[in-house]
């Protein structure tokens, strides 16, 4: 199992959030920094099969919809990878 830690501590902007995602989840250099690209990259390109998320509670309220989107896509990817016979999971630590 390849585990990644996505640290969102004090993340202030959506683009910064996507940069942290790209780095932590080992996305390719051409990652599009949007939610469609996140789904595609995590489902088919990332070697990571478990994501541990830290620091959500430190993010500003204006990014709460983005966190909801992140959580929803993680759940979708979990189900899609299960359909494909691949493992995937995630945990929100704080």
C-alpha positions in Angstrom: 0.0 0.0 0.0 1.4 3.4 -1.0 0.2 6.0 1.5 0.3 9.8 1.0 -0.1 12.5 3.5 -2.0 15.5 2.2 -1.2 18.4 4.5 -3.6 21.3 4.1 -2.5 23.1 7.2 -2.9 26.9 6.7 -3.8 26.5 3.0 -5.4 29.8 2.0 -6.2 29.4 -1.7 -7.8 26.9 -4.1 -4.7 26.9 -6.4 -2.5 26.3 -3.4 -4.7 23.4 -2.4 -4.3 21.9 -5.9 -0.5 22.3 -5.7 -0.4 20.5 -2.4 -2.6 17.7 -3.9 -0.4 17.4 -6.9 2.7 17.0 -4.8 1.3 14.7 -2.2 -0.5 12.4 -4.6 2.4 12.3 -7.1 0.3 13.6 -10.0 2.0 14.2 -13.4 3.4 17.6 -14.3 0.5 18.2 -16.6 -2.1 18.0 -13.8 -4.8 20.5 -14.7 -5.4 21.9 -11.1 -9.2 21.4 -11.2 -11.6 18.9 -9.8 -12.1 16.9 -13.1 -8.3 16.6 -13.4 -8.1 15.5 -9.7 -10.6 12.7 -10.3 -8.8 11.5 -13.4 -5.3 11.7 -11.9 -6.3 10.0 -8.7 -8.3 7.3 -10.4 -5.9 6.3 -13.1 -2.5 7.9 -12.7 -1.5 8.2 -9.0 0.4 5.3 -7.4 -1.2 6.3 -4.1 -3.8 4.0 -2.7 -4.4 5.6 0.7 -4.6 9.3 1.5 -4.3 10.7 5.0 -5.5 14.3 5.2 -4.3 16.8 7.8 -5.0 20.4 8.6 -8.5 20.9 7.2 -9.5 22.7 10.4 -6.9 25.4 9.7 -8.3 26.4 6.3 -10.5 29.5 5.8 -14.3 29.2 5.6 -14.3 30.2 1.9 -12.6 26.9 1.1 -15.2 24.8 2.8 -17.0 24.1 -0.5 -13.7 23.0 -2.0 -13.2 20.6 0.9 -16.6 19.2 0.4 -15.7 18.7 -3.3 -12.5 17.0 -2.3 -14.3 14.6 0.1 -16.9 13.8 -2.5 -14.4 13.0 -5.2 -12.3 10.8 -2.8 -15.5 8.8 -2.1 -16.2 8.5 -5.9 -12.6 7.4 -6.6 -12.9 4.8 -3.8 -15.9 3.3 -5.4 -14.5 3.5 -8.9 -11.2 1.8 -7.9 -13.1 -0.9 -6.1 -15.1 -1.6 -9.4 -11.7 -1.9 -11.2 -10.4 -4.2 -8.5 -7.9 -1.7 -7.1 -7.6 -0.7 -3.5 -8.1 2.8 -2.3 -9.0 4.5 1.0 -8.6 7.8 2.8 -8.8 9.2 6.3 -9.4 12.7 7.6 -7.1 13.1 10.6 -8.0 16.6 11.7 
